[in-house]
């Protein structure tokens, strides 16, 4: 896969991922749209996609994230990942740390679905941490008019149907899809609902709507941090301090 040389200058990526499966399991695909920024300047856009003959929707949602993490360049400061898949977001936030502590078993003693992918994700998260890259995970509503989420979905569906769309790799000014560049290239405008709980484990920041979700992620994790947040100002101050 040819990757833009321009991205080597980027300090931040903003990424939208999605997956699709016809039959679940059945013909399937994954898609990702990566915005590459230097500070607040949007430099370039990189689209990624692929497919399998047979897979589930959850497996493809997860594969999209894996493929992005595989190609992150050194020198990045932050990667914000937007996904509409609760499976991926809850997996990263709560399930994965527990599975690792329990010898890759669920609380009921069974093997997690898509185990090989989750194990690969754990390795990539560790590599990302070692490279000094801050990962932030965000939930986005599927099929709600978000242009970049819709594009990631269109890429995934096209591969699942065996008629993949052309993937864009180029300068931002040439990207044909219109979207709100302000909210995509800067810190997202706050749509947070307080109180909000933050956890910081192995260099990865996660947001949680409830304390039990937050606690489940940090239990037994060495050096973990948590904080109940009540305002945007407090959020920014805490995150800035944890990243320092």
N, C-alpha and C positions, 0 to 999 in steps of 0.2 A: 504494500500500500504506500503510495506517495504521500508524504506529509509536508505541508508547507514549511519552507525555511523560515518564513516570517514569524511563525509561532515561537521560535527560539527567543524572540525579544519579549514575549508576553510575560507579565507578572501575575496575571489572573485569568483563569478560564471560568466561564459560566456555561453549564452543560445541561441540556434537556435530553432525557432518555425515555424510550418506550419499547414495548414488545408486543407481538401479535401472534396468534395461532388460530388456524382454521381447523376446528374439530377439538382442539384442546384435550389430548394431544392431536397434532396433525401438522400439515405444512406450516412453517413458522418463520418469523423474521424479527429482527431487532433494528432499532435506529437511534441515532444520536446527532444532536446539533451542538457544536462547540463554538462558543464565542471567545475570541482570544484578545485580551486587553492588555495594554501597557498603561498602568494607572487607570484613569478613567477614559482613556482613548481606545475605542474599539478598532482593532487592527485588521482582523481577518475572521473568516468563518470556515469551519471545517465540518463537513457532514460525514457520518460513518454509517454503515449498514451491512447487514449480512443475513443469512437464513440457514435453515436446516430442513431436511425432508420431514422429520417428525420431532416435535418438542411441544411442551406446554407453554402457555402464555407466561406463567411465572418464571420458567427457565429462560425465556427470551427477555423478560424484563431485567432479570439478573445479568444475562449475557451482555446487554447493552452497557451496563455499568462497568462490567469487567473489561470490555474492549476499550472504553475510555481510559480507565486507570492504567491499562497496559502501555499506553503511548504518551503519558504525561511526561513532558520534558523536565529536566533539572532546571532550577532557576525560578520555577513558579513559587509564588507566595501563598496563593489561595485558589481553591477550586470549589465552586458552588454547584451542587448537583440538584437539579429539579426533576422529580419523577412523580407520576400519578399512581404508582404501584405501592399500596400499603405493604404488600409482601416484602418488597425490597427495603423500604424505609424502616418498618418495624423489625425486620431481620437484622439490619445493621444496628439499630438503636438498642434492641433488647435481646433478641434471640442469639445472635452470634456469640457474644461474650459468654452467655450461659452454656451454649453447646461446647465451646472450647474448654470451659472449666469442667464440664461433665464428660469429657472424653468423646466429644462429637456425638452425644446422645441428647435426646429431648428429655423433658422432665418425666415422661412416661417410659423412658428407656429405649425408645425407638430411634432409628437412624433418620436424621432430617432428610426431607426430599431435596434433590439437587445437591447432594453432599459434596461432590467434587467441585462444583462451582462455588459453594460457600467456602470450602477450604482454600480455593484459589483466591477468593476475595480477601480472606484473612491475610494471606501472604502479601497481596497487593496493598492492603491497608498498612501493613507493617513497613513495606518498602516506601510508601508515600510518606509515612511519618519520618523515616530515616532520612528522606530527602528534604525534610523541612517544609512540606506542603500542608497547609491547613485545609481540611475538608469540611464543608458545611453541606448539610442535607436539608432539602426543602420539599414539602408536599405541594403539588400543583393539581388543580382539578382537571380531570380528563374531559376532553370535548366541551370545554367551556369558553372557547374562543381565544385561548392563548395561542398566538401564531406559531411559536416555536415548539410548544407541546404538540400542536396539530401537525407540524412538519415532521417531528420525530415519529409520530404515529403513522403518517403517510409513508415514510421510509420503511418502517417495520412491516406495514401491511403490503407494500409493493413487493418486498422480498418474500413474504409468506405466499403470495399469489404467483410467484415465479416470473414477475415482470418488474424488476427493480427499476426505480427511478434513477436518473443521473444524479450523482452525489456532487455537491458543490464544494470546491476547495479554492478559495481566492480571497481577495481583499474585500473588506466589509462594504465598500462603496459599490461593489458589483453584485452584491447578494440580492437576488430578485424578490425575496420575501420581506414584506414590510412588517415591522414590529416596533414596540415601544423601546427604543434604544436607551432611554434614560433609566427605566427600571431594570433593564437587562445588563447594563454596563456599570451601574453604580450599585451600592448596597440596596437591596429591594426595599421599597417603601414599606413602612411597618403596617402589616396587617395582623400583627400578633395579638393574641388575647391573653390578658394577664389575670391571675398569676400564671407564669411560665416557669418551667424548671429546666435548668441547663446541666448537662453532664459533660465532663472532659476526661476522656480515657484514651491513653496511648496517643495523645496528640490530636484526637478526633473529637470535635465539638458536636453535640447533639441537643436538639430541643425536644421537650416532652410536655404534653398537656397535663399530665398528672404526676404526682410524686411517686406512686408505685412503679410507673414505667421508668422513671428516672432511677429509682433505687434498684430496680432489677438489673439495670445496665452496669451500675458501679459496684454492686456487691461482690467482694472478693477481688476486685481489680486494683492492682498496685498503683499508688499515686493518683487515684481518681479524685476528681473535684466535682462538687455539685453546688448549685445555687438556685434559690427561689428568686425570680425576677418579677418586679412590679411595675416597671416603666421602661420606655425606650432608652432613656438616658442611662438607667442602671444597666440595661442589657449591653449597651455599647461600652460602658466602662469595664464591666466584668470581662467581656470578650477580649477587649484590648489588653487587659492585665494578664489574662491567661495565655495570650499569644506572645507576650513579651519574652 
